[in-house]
Structure formats: structure tokens, C-alpha cells
């Protein structure tokens, strides 16, 4: 019978265990996922003001409100799919 022992926890795993339930071998994946979310949110917060400035530069505040409503309708269809 072969017994498999769990992998030893790395220093990264032990450090992350202070904040969350991180099992041995999951530390790098947890850091990469956190970095991914950070980059996505950063890109969103950079692009949102640029998008609004482009809309307001080409039209009026009324157009901006119509564009926002249009995005809500498109996302209401796309997200469930």
C-alpha cells in the first residue's frame, strides 16, 4: 500500500494562512488570483473615466445617460449567457 503524505507548506502558504484558509501548495495560485483581480479592477477604474470623457467629448450629458442605459440592456442579455 502506498501512502501519500500531503506536501509541506511553503513560507508563502504559511504567510497567507494568517489571512485565509490556504492549504499547502495553494499559495502561488491564491497570489496569482489576487493579482488578476487587482489588475482587472485597476483597468476598470482607469478605463471608466476615459470612456466617459470620450462620450462627453462627442456628445452631451444626455447621450451619456442613454449610453449608460444601453450598456445595462446589453449586459442584462450578455451576462446570463
N, C-alpha and C positions, 0 to 999 in steps of 0.2 A: 504494500500500500504506500502510495506516495503522498506525503503531506506537504502542502504548500503553505509557507508562512507568509503573512502579509508583508509588503515592502516596508522598509524602515522610513520613518517620517524625516523629510529633509528639513533644514533650517527654515526654508520658506513655508513649508507646511506648518511647522510649529509656530512660526510668527503669525500666520493667518488664522491659526486656531484661537488666537486671542479675540478675534472679531467675529468668526463664523465657524460652523461645523465643517472643517476641512479634513478630509481623510488623507492618509499617506498616498502620495502620488498625484493629488489633485491640485496642488498649489500653483503650478505653472498654468494649468487650464483656468483656474479662478482669476489669476492675474491677467491673462490674455482676454478673458471675457470682460473684466472690468475696464481694461484699456479700450476694447472695442466699443463699449457703451460710452465711455468718455469721449472718444473720437466722434461717434455719431452725434452726441449731444452738442459737442463743440461745433461741428459742421452745421448743425441746425441753427444754432444761435448766431453763427456768422452769416449764413445764407438768408435768414429771415429778414433782417433789416435791408440787405441788398435787394431782395425781391420786392419789398415794399417801396423802396426808393425807385426802383425801375418802374413799378406800376404807377406811382405818383408822378414820375417824370414824364410818362407818356399820356397820362390822363388826369382824372380828378379823384377826389376822395370818394365820390360816388362810384367810380369804376372800381376802386379798391374794395368797397363793400360788396359789389357784385362779384368780383373775383374771389373774395373770401367765401361767399355763398356757393359759388361754383365749385370751389375746392372741397367744401363739405359734401356736396352732392356726389362728386366723383369719388371721394374717399368712402362714402357710405356704400357705394357699389363695389369698389375695388377691395376694401379690407375684408369683407366676408368671403370673397372668392379666394 
